[in-house]
Amino acid sequence: MRHLEFDGRYAEAILRGKKRATVRLGRRPNLNPGDTVLIHAGGYALGRAVVEKVEDKRVGELTDEDAILDGFPSREELINALKSHYRYVNDDSPAHVIVFRLVERFDKPVMSSDYAYEGNLPLEIAEKALRYLDLPGEDRKLIELFLKTGSLRKAARRLGGLDRRYLIRDALRRAYEELKRRGIMGPKL
C-alpha cells in the first residue's frame, strides 16, 4: 500500500474533509486514480484514502480551485505554503495535484512507524506469528515481549533502550514475510 505523508498541521483539515488534495512538486508520484493510500500526518496514520485524480501541471498553472481542494483559501496562499515546504519554487516547477477521498478514518490515530507492514498492525502480525509459525528462539522471545508490553517502545525499553526497536521490527518483518508467503496474511487495501 502506498502512503501520502503530511505535516502534522494538516491533520485536522484532512480528517474534517477540508483538505481533499495535495500538491507535490518534482517527480510525478507513483499514484493513479483508484489507488488506496494510507494518510499520515504528524507521525500518525490517520486513515485510508482512495486517489480520485492525479493532474500534472506547472506551479504557474495552479488555480484557486486547486488551492481550495488543498485546504487553502487562495492560489496565493497555496504557493506560499509550497515555498515553505520546498527549497526552490517558481512558475515552471512541475506540480502534481493529487485529489483523494478519505474512505476510512482510524478510531485512534496509529503511530506511522507501527503501521509499516502493508497495512497490517504489528499486534496482528505478532499474534498470528505465535499461533501459526515455528519461530526461531530469538524472534519468538522478541515477539512475545512485544505482545506482553503492548508496544514497540515499551518492549524496546525492556531490551535496554528505544534504539532497540529495530530488533522487534526486524522480527515482526521476518514473521510477516513468512505469514505472507504461507498465505495467512497479506496486504490490506
Buried (B, 14 or more C-beta within 10 A) or exposed (E): BEEBBBEEEBBEBBBEEBBBBBBBBEEEBEBEEEBBBBBBBBEBBBBBBBBBEBBEBEBEEBEBEBBBBBBBEEBEBBBEBBEEEEEEBEEEBEBBBBBBEBEEBBEEBBBBBBBBBBBBBBBBBBEBBBEBBEBEEEBBBBBBBBBEBEBBBEBBBEBEEEEBBEBBBEBBBBBBEBBBEEEBBEEBE
